[in-house]
Amino acid sequence: MTDTDAAMPIHGRPAFRTHIDPFTFPEDSLPPDEVYELIHTGLMLDGRETLNLASFVTTWMEPQAEKLIHDSLRKNHIDHEEYPAASLMEEACVHMLGDLFHAPDPAEVVGVATIGSSEAIMLGLLAHKRRWRARRTAAGLPADRPNVVFGAETHVVWDKFADYFDVEMRKIPMKPDRFVVSADDVEAQVDENTIAVGLVLGTTHIGESDPIEEINDLLLQIKADKGWDIPIHVDGASCAFIAPFAHPDFLFDFRLEQVASINASGHKYGLVYPGVGWLVFRDRSQLPEELVFSVNYLGGAQPTYTFNFSRGSAMIEAQLYNFLRLGRAGYAAIVSNMLANAQHLNERLSESKWFEILNPGLAEPVVTFRLTGDPGFDVYHLSGRLREHGWIVPAYSLPPDAEDVHLMRIVVRRDLSRQMIDVLLRDLDDACTHLAAEKPGERTGVAPDLWTAPALIAAHQKARTGQRRE
């Protein structure tokens, strides 16, 4: 780079008129400010994070938390010998969560920070499979046909676990008028080979919760009658950081005898940037020792129970920042605001002539709704029209046997203010009014969107930006 080039305004330099071939490794170097500006402006093709109402993932943190994240970016969290303070912070978060989830003895809980709830769910279920196998083997019983019971309202990671780890999947379908499982559903599926029952605290599809206490009572009765000690894994990805602060008397956690493990998403309502999730076991007996590997080549023996090895430490420190910064009072205040804003949105949508609310109880700050009657357009038209205003509001259909239910979902995060919600409501009404006048009619096939078919939208964006060969 010549002195003349260095003095040239950045947008007058050659890099801004040169095609970048994404399929060829570059030969030459570029100045850092040019590379930054090229990538920075390219990312403007993405949606705006705050207007992405499809995602539960945190899009705002305090400047002090961001500084702490930056300070920690260089640490590889697995290096416990070199970074013992970071390891102790992870342990502190696990024990604090044990206390939040009413473990009998928070000092005796074990757990781990994960990349997200998907890893946490797989690790939790793997532990339950091993404990089931050990019990069966010790009793001289066959241990070759494990099954796991859960509903269609779960995340796809539950299907992945069953497939990846050779466990029979007993998946309870939805119904057109009921979107969570019931105790009767579960009773019909469990048997002596059931490694665990998966229950959801705050579903992603609808925003409701499975009847966890009722199913715990069922499993206690089964244990008393048949001797089958079937644990519950609570998938709290969406709501484990909501219920303790909004509904402290709601029983979903270790106060229930059969709840053996809980996962939570720190990067959702734990209010941390992606990616950090948490897996917490009731006590040490729930995690078989043979699943914890001891690694001895980084300066000292260190235990590890994760699918990943090297990973960043920053989001774990950011989670501890939130725990210390907010405490119960701070989380309760933020959760209260989010729920109040979701309730406001819920009520305003209910008052309109366009929508039917599907989760009036608001277990979490998520509003799900569908169109009423036959307005001459569908939720996919409406989702597309809202994108013209910058809003990303997903439209999708439910799993079998409720696939004829087409709906939309708005996730209320802490950076979605009442003022913004009122603008969204005006944009929704305006879009419905214009679509009703235009009468585009039903599409021959529903168009999957960002939330329901990320692979398709990713392929579309790659083709649009020249990142994929046709």
Secondary structure, 3 states (H helix, E strand, C coil): CCHHHHHCCHHHCHHHHCCCCCCCCCCCCCCHHHHHHHHHHHHHHCCCHHHECCCCCCCCCCHHHHHHHHHHCCCECCCCCCCHHHHHHHHHHHHHHHHHCCCCCHHHCEEEEECCHHHHHHHHHHHHHHHHHHHHHHCCCCCCCCEEEEECCCCCHHHHHHHHCCCEEEEECCECCECCCCHHHHHCCCCCCEEEEEEECCCCCCCCCCCHHHHHHHHHHHHHHHCCCCCEEEEECCCCCCHHHHCCCCCCCCCCCCEEEEEEECCCCCCCCCCCEEEEECCHHHCCHHHCEEECCCCCCEEECCCCCCCECHHHHHHHHHHHHHHHHHHHHHHHHHHHHHHHHHHHHHHCCCEEECCCCCCCCEEEEEECCCCCCCHHHHHHHHHCCCCECCEEECCCCCCCCEEEEEECCCCCCHHHHHHHHHHHHHHHHHHHHHCCCCCCCCCCCCCCCHHHHHHHHHHHHCCCCC
